[in-house]
Amino acid sequence: MLRFILIFCFALAVSGSALYMTKLSVDGRYDRLSALQAEITEAKNRAIILEAEWAYLSRPDRLLKLSSSLLSMRPITPNRVLPLESIPLRIPEEENKRGDDAQ
Amino acid sequence: MRNNPPLTSKKSGFAAALWRRVWPSRPDPDKSRRVARARLLIAGVIASSCFMGISAKAVWLVTSSDTFGANKSNVAASAPRGAIYDRKGRLLATTLPMMRLHLDPKMVLDPYEVAEKLAPLLPGKSEADILKALARNSRFVELDRKITPARHAAILALGLPGVNISQTALRSYPHGAEAAHLVGQVDRDGRGIAGMEKSMDDRLSAGRDVHLSIDLGVQAIVRQSLAYQIERFEGVGGAGLVMDMQNGEIISLVSLPDYDPNHFADASEDALFNRATKGVFEMGSIFKVLNTAIALETDTASLGSSYDVSRPLYISGFPISDYHPYDRSLNLSEVLVYSSNIGSAKVAEDIGPVLQRSYMEKLGLLARPSLELPETSQPLYPQKWGRLSTITISYGYGLSVSPVHAAGAIAAAAGNGEFIAPTLLLRDADAVIERVRIFSPETTKKVRSMMRLVVSHKDGTANYADAPGYLVGAKTGSAEKLKKGARGYNKKANLTSVIAAFPIHNPRYLVFVMVDEPKPQKFSYGYATAGWVAAPVIAEIVKKAAPVLGVLPVDIKAPEIRQNLEPNLNIGGKGAIFASF
């Protein structure tokens, strides 16, 4: 009887300490997880701020001011816009040669 | 063997009885051994049960789900409010993480020290302000909602107890006033109180983003062109709208004056008012487009119908005259191109009140629009829709609608004849769009051709709306505003508007421009009519926005373009000159 109790107590002690060790390692992993989560939140926040900053810096009125002071570009006039299809394609090499021969 | 101390006769009564119980005389050693064993057993049981209890508690502490839960709650954070984007993914509204400063007066040791040290770090707050905040009987007094990282570090370095910093969120609008009325506003608790922030509050507060049909580039073009003209003509305000006629998507919606939503509290009531959706106005002659379309559709008039406009028309003592009088009969196209009120009145008399009202209803002009903004209005229309109402409504008086109403209705008459409710949300490519056929393609072809002549014919009223190559068709409207607080119209306060569609042979975009109360100017030879004020804005918008919208310029003389327009319009009377687009 006494031996049984002793074995039981020993088993209890071993499993108890094993549980405690597991718990400790889980705690450690949770700490790491929350650290990673915090890092992700931080990165997300930075991305949000950068996105807002980009939107702020690319305001149409600001771009207009910058382009009129730094670039010499003008709005396109309708007579300078053509659909791609209306541009004649380059004459194929052979045809080009034939033309040269004829001359 | 232990010798018990002898009982003395001195001890008697209660003390003696207690003594005997604690230390009884045990002459029998066997009995003593039994008692000792029993006592040992009892002590052993008590001790081991204590240990059992402690171990049970330890096991429970280790395994209990509470401790895990506490960890998890730190990990999962609530989702921030969703962002608002334009159709090309440009950011219109977002929630920025922000630090706020608050005080706990009960924890503050020396209020004067706190006030003295904090004041230089808080712009706009004096020492007296901080002392006043500290005198409040509360454990939470907010001092500043926007703490920059640098000031955050400086405040922490002070190390003052009771001065706390916590994270909060700030709703930010990077494009400022550009789309103020559309995007709207949130209150201090982050709930939508105006614009799309309000109407899409459920979606946004669940952390989901909203994509608007607005193109910020076009929005900037419309806003800038309109603001320039309002300033030139000293107007009190205006509205501008660009809509995709093929799916009802609003590409730009501007109301001026506007405000910076980042400084919402400073905005005046006039600036907060959305003229494009909330304001209802008598639109004037742009309604003649609808009048003509209804007449053609109901066969109450044809291109050959002729109307005598040489004398003013009197309806129940109410005179109807023309801005440009003609001393002859005009045909249906001329009535629209010359913008004749008398002619329109006669066309409307043939249509009649019942038909006219039913068309106005089908075109959404008698109900609040289904637009996603909370700032919309119910149109004002006559309860008794009689002969006089029919006549005045034909040229845009007596029925007050918002610019969004007018755009939706005229898009049907100047487009392919289908009514599509305007929307501010970007449609999915496979979205099913509700289209209601109102006008036949033959009717709209004639109406579109007339609208082109309003721009291209020398006697048309919207010559300044032309943008070469983009084939603009338009109709102007200059309406007198109702007198404030009195009956009748104010001849000096006009509402000038132009509604246009381009390219008119196959209309894709509708443009509406309205300038409120423009004043006559020297450079406009004293004119402040729609043709002078609003028409040039249309040309400016079309020229600048067409490349952004991907509309290519066309050759007006190309046969496929002529096929989509009606060639048999007779403008100019005697000579019977065929229309030249």
Interface residues (C-beta under 8 A of the other chain):
Chain A: L12 G16 L19 Y20 K23 V26 D27 Y30 L33 S34 Q37 T41 N45 I48 I49 E51 A52 E53 W54 A55 Y56 S58 R59 P60 D61 L64 P75 I76 P78 N79 V81 L82 P83
Chain B: S55 A58 V59 V62 T63 F68 N71 N74 V75 A77 R90 L91 L92 T94 T95 L96 P97 S172 P174 H175 G176 E178 L216 G217 Q219 A220 I221 Q224 A467 P468 G469 Y470 K543 K544 A546 P547 L552 P553
